[in-house]
């Protein structure tokens, strides 16, 4: 029974009893207590214990009602904290939450250091949790979800696995996002930056790639060369861009030889020879690639002239091939010298 209803009904009952007794016994009755005489109507003496009992029961109900209300509020508080903990654990961004009820303290804090993974279908949860589960499932299936518009992204750490997975999904279908990541790479996880570089090398024009050449390594360079070899498009690969890559990536002898195999397919003899002649003058690591190129174009006189300017103990495989060429043997350079291992020969 509600306290207000109890008070109302209790007062009515006391009034009815007092009124009934007074109608039957309108006389007064005197009692002396500690020398003091109390002369009151009989009806008052009858309802007085009822009033005292009524007051004590009201106080009792107030005490336990207040206690129950406070306990209920603590449960409501803990339930809200549990909802928050579930939400952040689903997003793999667990946060510490404080609980007031001992029963909650025994288990719920575990969510503050845990990641939840939903493996089946579930119903009856709050709209917020159901929506979160839907986001996570879409992201894990490879779909991009705009977490920023849902006011979630800013609350997730850079290395959050859900955020990282979502950004990797976006890189698959959003070319502009590739450059967004590379322009502000400090704001993204290393895995996202690495994937953005891969997408740039796989899909970008040489002019785009050149802007971020300081982020590239030799592996990216080789993958780019493979892509140029396989592509029928121009991609903006020019002698000028080759010089940029050679300078910024600090190419070694094997790198120049690998580069030479691509330029053979892409550039004409004149611009190719001009390019490698300049590279060989600027960097001795490019000299074997230049000699190799001269042999490819059967420019034997130029080979002899170049080798005469070098130490006689250097370029020995090329010197041997030169002798064979001068004796009119019809060997091609790729039949005797493997470009991939030419740098290992003295």
C-alpha positions in Angstrom: 0.0 0.0 0.0 1.2 3.5 -0.8 2.1 5.7 2.2 -0.4 8.4 1.3 -3.2 5.9 0.9 -2.3 4.4 4.3 -2.3 7.7 6.1 -5.6 8.7 4.5 -7.3 5.5 5.4 -5.7 5.3 8.8 -7.0 8.8 9.7 -10.5 7.9 8.5 -10.4 4.7 10.6 -9.3 6.5 13.7 -11.9 9.2 13.2 -14.7 6.6 12.7 -13.6 4.7 15.9 -13.3 7.9 17.9 -16.7 9.1 16.7 -18.4 5.8 17.4 -17.1 5.6 20.9 -18.0 9.2 21.7 -21.6 8.5 20.5 -21.8 5.5 22.9 -19.8 6.9 25.8 -19.8 10.7 25.8 -18.5 10.8 29.4 -15.0 11.8 30.5 -12.5 9.6 32.2 -9.8 10.8 34.5 -6.3 9.3 35.0 -3.6 10.5 37.4 0.0 10.1 36.2 2.9 11.3 38.3 0.6 13.5 40.2 -1.0 15.0 37.1 -4.6 14.3 36.5 -5.7 13.9 32.9 -9.5 14.2 32.4 -10.4 13.4 28.8 -13.4 11.9 27.0 -13.5 8.2 26.8 -13.3 8.4 23.0 -9.9 10.1 23.3 -8.5 7.4 25.6 -9.6 4.8 23.1 -8.1 6.4 19.9 -4.9 7.5 21.7 -3.2 4.1 21.4 -4.4 3.9 17.8 -2.9 7.3 17.0 0.4 6.2 18.6 0.4 3.0 16.6 -0.5 4.9 13.5 2.4 7.3 14.0 4.9 4.5 14.6 3.8 2.6 11.5 4.0 5.7 9.4 7.6 6.3 10.7 8.4 2.7 10.0 7.0 2.9 6.5 8.9 6.1 5.9 12.2 4.6 7.0 12.0 1.5 5.0 10.4 3.3 2.1 13.3 5.8 2.0 15.8 2.9 2.4 14.2 1.0 -0.5 14.0 4.1 -2.6 17.7 4.8 -2.1 18.5 1.2 -2.8 16.4 1.4 -6.0 18.3 4.5 -7.1 21.6 2.7 -6.6 20.4 -0.2 -8.7 19.2 2.3 -11.4 22.6 4.0 -11.3 24.5 0.7 -11.6 22.2 -0.4 -14.4 23.0 2.7 -16.4 26.7 2.2 -15.7 26.4 -1.4 -16.9 24.8 -0.2 -20.1 27.7 2.2 -20.7 30.2 -0.5 -19.9 28.5 -2.9 -22.4 28.4 -0.2 -25.0 32.2 0.6 -24.8 33.2 -3.0 -24.6 31.2 -3.7 -27.8 33.2 -0.9 -29.4 36.4 -2.4 -28.1 37.1 0.8 -26.1 36.5 -0.4 -22.5 36.4 2.3 -19.9 36.3 2.2 -16.1 32.9 2.5 -14.5 32.0 2.8 -10.8 29.3 0.7 -9.2 27.6 1.1 -5.8 25.9 -2.3 -5.2 28.1 -5.1 -3.9 26.5 -7.6 -6.2 27.5 -5.4 -9.2 31.0 -4.9 -7.9 31.6 -8.6 -7.9 31.5 -8.9 -11.7 30.6 -5.8 -13.7 34.1 -4.1 -13.4 35.4 -6.9 -15.7 33.7 -5.1 -18.6 36.1 -2.2 -18.0 39.0 -4.3 -19.3 37.2 -6.6 -21.8 36.1 -6.6 -25.4 32.7 -8.1 -26.2 32.2 -10.0 -29.4 28.6 -10.9 -30.4 28.5 -14.3 -32.1 24.8 -14.7 -32.6 21.5 -12.9 -32.9 20.0 -11.2 -29.8 16.8 -9.3 -29.2 15.4 -7.1 -26.4 18.4 -5.0 -25.7 18.3 -1.2 -25.6 18.2 0.6 -29.0 21.7 2.0 -28.4 23.2 -1.5 -27.8 21.3 -3.0 -30.7 22.5 -0.2 -33.0 26.1 -0.7 -31.8 26.0 -4.4 -32.4 24.7 -3.7 -36.0 27.6 -1.2 -36.6 30.2 -3.7 -35.4 28.9 -6.5 -37.5 28.9 -4.4 -40.6 32.4 -3.2 -40.0 33.7 -6.8 -39.3 32.0 -7.9 -42.5 34.0 -5.4 -44.5 31.5 -2.6 -44.8 32.4 1.1 -44.0 30.2 2.8 -41.4 30.4 6.6 -41.0 31.1 6.6 -37.2 31.8 10.3 -37.3 28.3 11.2 -38.2 27.1 9.0 -35.4 29.3 11.0 -33.0 31.3 7.9 -32.0 34.7 8.2 -33.8 36.0 11.1 -31.7 35.6 9.0 -28.6 37.7 6.1 -30.0 41.5 5.9 -29.6 43.6 5.8 -32.7 44.5 2.2 -32.3 41.0 1.0 -31.5 40.5 -2.3 -33.5 36.9 -1.4 -34.6 38.0 2.1 -35.8 41.1 0.7 -37.5 39.0 -2.1 -39.3 36.5 0.6 -40.4 39.2 2.8 -41.8 40.8 -0.1 -43.6 37.3 -0.8 -45.1 37.1 2.8 -46.2 40.4 2.7 -48.0 39.1 -0.1 -50.2 36.5 2.1 -51.8 37.6 5.7 -51.2 40.6 6.9 -53.1 40.4 10.4 -51.6 40.7 8.9 -48.1 44.1 7.5 -49.1 45.6 10.9 -49.3 43.6 12.1 -46.3 45.4 9.4 -44.2 48.8 10.2 -45.7 48.5 13.9 -45.1 47.7 13.4 -41.4 49.3 10.0 -40.8 50.0 10.8 -37.1 46.3 10.7 -36.5 45.9 7.1 -37.8 47.1 3.7 -36.7 50.2 2.3 -38.4 48.2 -0.4 -40.0 45.9 2.2 -41.7 48.9 4.2 -42.9 50.6 1.1 -44.2 47.4 0.1 -46.1 47.0 3.7 -47.5 50.6 3.4 -48.9 49.8 0.1 -50.4 46.7 1.5 -52.1 48.6 4.5 -53.3 51.3 2.3 -54.9 48.6 0.0 -56.4 46.3 2.6 -57.7 47.8 6.1 -57.6 49.4 8.1 -60.4 53.2 8.7 -60.3 52.6 12.4 -59.5 50.5 11.4 -56.5 53.0 8.8 -55.3 55.9 11.3 -55.6 54.3 13.6 -53.1 54.6 10.9 -50.4 57.9 9.4 -51.5 59.4 10.0 -48.1 56.9 7.5 -46.7 57.9 4.8 -49.2 60.5 2.0 -48.8 62.2 -0.3 -51.2 59.4 -2.8 -51.1 56.9 -0.2 -52.2 59.3 0.8 -55.0 59.6 -2.7 -56.3 55.8 -3.2 -56.2 55.4 0.1 -58.2 57.8 -1.2 -60.8 55.9 -4.5 -61.1 52.7 -2.5 -61.5 54.3 -0.3 -64.3 55.6 -3.5 -66.0 52.1 -5.0 -66.0 50.1 -1.9 -66.8 49.2 -0.7 -70.3 48.7 2.8 -69.0 51.2 5.6 -68.9 50.8 6.3 -65.1 53.1 9.4 -65.5 56.3 7.3 -65.4 59.0 9.6 -66.8 62.8 10.0 -66.6 62.2 13.0 -64.2 60.1 10.8 -61.9 62.8 8.1 -62.0 65.4 10.7 -60.8 63.2 11.7 -57.9 62.8 8.0 -56.8 66.6 7.4 -57.2 67.4 10.4 -55.1 64.9 10.0 -52.3 65.0 6.3 -51.9 68.8 6.1 -52.0 68.9 3.2 -54.5 71.6 0.5 -54.4 73.1 -1.4 -57.3 70.4 -4.1 -57.4 67.7 -1.5 -57.3 69.1 0.3 -60.3 69.3 -2.9 -62.3 65.7 -3.7 -61.4 64.7 -0.2 -62.4 66.6 -0.6 -65.7 64.5 -3.6 -66.6 61.4 -1.4 -66.3 62.8 1.6 -68.2 63.7 -0.8 -71.0 60.0 -1.4 -71.5 58.8 2.1 -71.0 61.5 4.5 -72.5 63.1 4.8 -75.9 66.8 4.1 -76.3 67.8 7.8 -76.4 66.0 9.0 -73.2 66.9 5.7 -71.4 70.6 6.1 -72.2 70.6 9.8 -71.3 68.8 8.9 -68.0 71.2 6.2 -66.9 74.3 8.1 -68.1 73.3 10.9 -65.7 72.5 8.5 -62.9 75.9 6.7 -63.4 77.7 10.0 -63.2 75.9 11.1 -60.0 75.9 7.7 -58.3 78.5 4.9 -58.9 75.9 2.4 -57.8 74.0 3.0 -61.0 77.1 2.2 -63.2 76.4 -1.5 -63.6 72.8 -0.7 -64.7 74.3 1.8 -67.3 76.7 -0.8 -68.7 74.0 -3.4 -68.7 71.8 -1.0 -70.7 74.6 -0.3 -73.2 74.9 -4.0 -73.9 71.1 -4.3 -74.3 71.3 -1.7 -77.1 74.5 -3.4 -78.5 76.5 -0.2 -78.1 79.8 -2.0 -77.9 82.0 1.0 -78.5 80.4 2.9 -75.7 80.8 -0.1 -73.4 84.5 -0.3 -74.2 84.9 3.4 -73.7 83.2 3.2 -70.3 85.2 0.2 -69.1 88.5 1.8 -70.1 87.8 4.5 -67.6 87.2 2.1 -64.7 89.6 0.0 -62.6 90.5 -3.2 -64.5 89.5 -5.3 -61.6 85.9 -4.0 -61.7 83.1 -5.1 -64.0 84.9 -8.4 -64.9 81.7 -10.2 -66.2 81.0 -7.3 -68.4 84.7 -7.2 -69.6 84.4 -10.9 -70.5 81.2 -10.3 -72.4 82.9 -7.3 -74.2 85.7 -9.6 -75.4 83.1 -12.1 -76.7 81.2 -9.3 -78.5 84.4 -8.0 -80.1 85.1 -11.5 -81.4 81.7 -11.4 -83.0 80.1 -14.0 -80.7 76.3 -13.6 -80.9 75.6 -13.8 -77.2 73.1 -11.5 -75.6 73.8 -10.1 -72.2 70.9 -11.8 -70.5 72.2 -15.1 -71.7 75.5 -14.7 -69.7 74.8 -12.1 -67.0 71.8 -12.3 -64.7 70.7 -8.7 -63.9 69.4 -9.8 -60.6 72.8 -11.0 -59.4 75.2 -8.8 -61.5 76.0 -6.7 -58.4 77.5 -9.7 -56.7 80.2 -10.0 -59.3 83.5 -8.1 -59.0 
